[in-house]
Amino acid sequence: MKATLSDKVIKRLTLYHFILTECINHGLEYISSPKISELLNIDNSQVRKDVKLLDNQGKCKVGYSVRELKESIEKKLGFKQKKDAFIMGAGNLGTALLKYDDFKDYGLNILAMFDNDPLKTGMIINEKEVFHVSKFPELVKKMNVEIGILTVPSKYAQDCADFMVKSGIKYIWNFAPRVLKAPKSVKVWNENLIGNFLQFIVNEDVRNEEK
């Protein structure tokens, strides 16, 4: 039976992937675990433990093959499996996500955006159309989309989430600053942007106090 990776491990592996992509862009063939740990400010032993989960073998005094390690992470995390998604909310954040082409490198394929503002309906953003929210259930079924990305204001978030669930969405990536309620059959990831920012600031303050 395939072991399930913890959220922390998945987060670290994605960060390793960012580093490996940069290495390839700069023509580097090998990277060591101490170098990765230095860049991310984590223990070298943790990096080696994570890489061990990938069944990837490094070379003594050389390190890991950048391309092989990158491919191992992509295989482990399923980057090559395309996942179609819709965005609900054509505001600044939703528009920014729709314009972020690098999502495709990780298997996320955003097909369209939805909003209830008639002035935004029909707009083309990054070659993707903005539909009126009333079209959402029909297109979810027609295009067999299971992932909904929620970028609406907090006060509308729960109602929109309920609408997504009724429309057949199975996974909700929530960017609204509100914890959502959903049936057990629907998985929700609450993206806590403010919490992540404060965590960074608090940790930075602690590190400065320890110096």
C-alpha positions in Angstrom: 0.0 0.0 0.0 1.4 3.4 -1.0 2.3 5.6 2.0 0.6 8.9 2.4 2.9 11.9 2.6 2.3 14.5 5.3 1.5 18.1 4.4 4.9 19.2 5.8 6.7 16.7 3.6 4.8 17.7 0.5 5.5 21.4 1.2 9.2 20.7 1.5 9.3 18.6 -1.6 7.7 21.4 -3.6 10.3 23.8 -2.3 13.1 21.3 -3.4 11.4 21.3 -6.8 11.6 25.1 -7.0 15.4 24.9 -6.2 16.0 22.1 -8.7 14.2 24.0 -11.5 16.5 27.0 -10.8 19.5 24.7 -10.9 18.5 23.4 -14.4 17.9 27.0 -15.6 21.5 27.8 -14.5 23.0 24.7 -16.0 23.8 22.9 -12.8 23.9 19.1 -12.9 24.3 18.2 -9.3 23.3 19.5 -5.9 24.1 18.4 -2.4 21.7 18.0 0.5 23.8 20.5 2.6 23.2 23.1 -0.2 19.5 22.5 -0.2 19.3 22.7 3.6 21.3 25.9 3.5 19.0 27.5 0.9 15.9 26.6 3.0 17.4 27.0 6.4 16.5 23.5 7.5 18.5 20.6 8.9 20.5 18.6 6.4 19.3 15.4 8.0 15.7 16.4 7.2 16.6 16.9 3.5 18.3 13.5 3.3 15.3 11.9 5.0 12.9 13.5 2.6 15.0 12.4 -0.4 15.1 8.9 0.9 11.3 8.7 0.4 11.9 9.2 -3.3 14.2 6.2 -3.6 16.8 8.6 -5.1 20.4 7.8 -4.7 23.1 10.5 -4.6 26.7 10.2 -5.5 29.4 10.4 -2.8 31.1 13.8 -2.8 29.0 14.9 -5.7 25.4 15.0 -4.6 22.1 14.3 -6.3 21.5 14.5 -10.0 19.3 17.6 -10.4 17.2 16.3 -13.2 16.8 12.8 -11.7 15.8 14.3 -8.3 13.4 16.7 -10.0 11.7 13.9 -11.9 11.5 11.8 -8.8 9.6 14.6 -7.0 7.3 15.1 -10.0 6.5 11.4 -10.0 5.9 11.2 -6.3 3.6 14.2 -6.2 1.8 13.4 -9.4 2.8 16.6 -11.3 2.3 14.9 -14.6 -1.3 14.0 -14.0 -3.4 16.9 -15.4 -6.0 18.3 -13.0 -8.6 20.6 -14.4 -10.0 23.5 -12.3 -12.3 26.5 -12.3 -11.8 29.8 -10.4 -14.8 31.3 -8.6 -14.3 35.1 -8.2 -12.8 37.4 -10.9 -11.2 39.9 -8.6 -7.5 40.8 -8.4 -6.5 37.6 -6.7 -8.5 35.3 -9.0 -7.2 37.2 -12.0 -3.6 36.9 -10.8 -4.0 33.1 -10.4 -5.5 32.8 -13.8 -2.5 34.6 -15.3 0.0 32.3 -13.5 1.1 30.0 -16.3 3.5 28.0 -14.1 0.6 26.1 -12.6 0.7 23.9 -15.7 4.1 22.6 -14.7 2.5 21.0 -11.6 -0.5 19.5 -13.4 -3.0 22.2 -12.5 -4.9 23.3 -15.6 -7.3 26.3 -15.0 -9.9 26.2 -17.7 -12.1 29.2 -16.8 -13.2 31.8 -14.3 -16.7 32.6 -12.9 -18.2 35.8 -11.5 -21.6 37.4 -10.9 -20.6 40.8 -12.2 -22.1 41.3 -15.7 -19.2 43.8 -16.5 -16.7 41.0 -16.1 -18.7 38.3 -17.9 -17.4 37.5 -21.3 -13.9 38.9 -20.6 -10.9 37.0 -21.9 -8.0 36.8 -19.4 -4.9 34.9 -20.4 -6.9 33.2 -23.2 -9.5 32.0 -20.6 -13.1 33.2 -20.5 -14.9 34.7 -17.6 -18.4 33.1 -17.4 -21.4 34.2 -15.4 -21.7 32.1 -12.2 -25.0 30.6 -13.4 -23.0 28.7 -16.0 -20.9 27.0 -13.3 -23.0 23.8 -12.7 -23.4 23.1 -16.4 -19.7 23.5 -17.2 -18.6 21.5 -14.2 -20.6 18.6 -15.5 -19.8 19.1 -19.1 -16.0 19.4 -18.6 -15.8 17.0 -15.7 -14.1 19.4 -13.4 -13.6 18.4 -9.8 -11.4 21.3 -8.5 -12.8 24.7 -7.5 -10.5 27.6 -6.6 -12.3 30.1 -4.4 -11.2 33.7 -4.5 -14.3 35.7 -3.4 -14.6 38.1 -0.4 -15.0 36.4 3.0 -18.7 37.2 3.4 -19.6 35.3 0.2 -17.2 32.4 0.7 -19.5 29.9 2.4 -22.4 30.4 0.0 -20.0 30.0 -2.9 -18.5 26.9 -1.4 -22.0 25.4 -0.9 -22.8 26.3 -4.6 -19.6 24.6 -5.7 -20.4 21.4 -3.7 -23.9 21.2 -5.2 -22.4 21.7 -8.6 -20.2 18.6 -8.2 -16.9 20.0 -7.1 -14.9 17.5 -5.0 -11.9 19.7 -4.0 -12.0 23.3 -3.0 -8.8 25.4 -2.8 -10.0 28.3 -0.6 -8.2 31.7 -0.7 -11.0 33.5 1.1 -10.0 34.5 4.7 -12.6 32.2 6.2 -12.7 28.5 7.3 -15.2 26.7 5.2 -17.7 24.0 6.1 -18.1 21.2 3.6 -19.3 17.6 3.5 -16.8 14.9 4.4 -16.8 13.8 0.8 -15.4 17.2 -0.3 -11.8 18.1 0.6 -11.1 21.7 1.4 -7.7 23.4 1.7 -7.8 26.8 3.4 -5.0 28.9 2.0 -4.1 31.1 5.0 -2.2 34.0 3.4 -2.2 36.2 6.5 -1.3 33.3 8.7 1.7 32.4 6.6 2.8 36.0 6.6 2.5 36.3 10.4 4.3 33.0 10.8 7.2 34.3 8.8 7.3 37.6 10.7 7.1 35.9 14.1 9.8 33.4 13.2 12.1 36.1 11.9 11.7 38.1 15.1 12.5 35.0 17.1 15.7 34.4 15.1 16.7 38.0 15.5 16.3 37.8 19.3 18.4 34.6 19.4 21.3 36.3 17.6 
